[in-house]
């Protein structure tokens, strides 16, 4: 789970303005950070199937945000994916 300060830093870095928490770019960045944290958790707790299900839901949610941005703002998506070191 992300701390409040970490979320605020991500929103400040990827958002249009300081309180922009709903744009797809911010959502993708927040989900990516949560996915990375949960992946590390699952490396040590291999049998935690409840967290694994949550991880899969986050990955699916991030994928739908990426698809939305592909249609509506592909240039911003490309730069965002480079910043986050993700592939399409």
N, C-alpha and C positions, 0 to 999 in steps of 0.2 A: 504494500500500500504506500502510495506517495505521500510525503509530508506536505504540509501547506506551503512551506517556503519553496520546496522543490517545484510544486505546481505553479506557484507564482513566477518563479524563474522561467519555466517553460512557456507560460503565457506571455511573459514580457519578451522573450526571445522570438517566438513564432507568431504572436498575435499582431493584429493591425493596430490595436491600442491596448492600454494596460488592463482593461476589463473585458477583453475579447476572449471569452472562454468557449464560445459556441461555433466558431468557424472551423471548417474541416481541417485546415492546416494545424490548428491548435489541438483538435481532437486526435489527429493522427500522431502528433508529437507526444501527447499525454499517454495515449494507448501504447505507443512504442516503448516509452519508459516503463510503464506498468508491466508490459510483456517481458522486458528484459529482467526486471526484478523478480517476477514470478518464475521465469526460466531458471534463474539462479537458485530460487527456493526449491524448485523441483529436482535440481541436480543432487541436493542433499536428502530430500524427502521424496524418494521415488514412488512410494505407495500412496501419496496424497492425491487420490483421484478426484476429490471435490475441487481442489485447486486446479487440477489439470482440465477439468470441465470449464472452469472459469477462464483459463488461459485460451482454450479453443474458442470460447465466445468472444473474447477480446480480439483475437486474431481475425475472426469473421467480421466483427464490427469495424476494425481498421481496414479490412479489405473493401468493405462497402463504402467507406469514406474515400478511399483511394479511387474506386470506380467513379464515384460522384465527381471528384476533382478532375479525373481524366476527361469527362464530358464538358465540364464547365470552366476549368482553368488549368489547362495542361502545362503551361509555362511555369506557373507557381508550383505545381505538383512536382515537376522535374527538379526544380531547385530545392524543394523540400526533401525529396528523396535523397538527393546528394548530401544535404546537411545531416540527415538521419542515417546515412549509409545503408539505405534500403534499395532493393531491386523492385522493378515493376512486376 
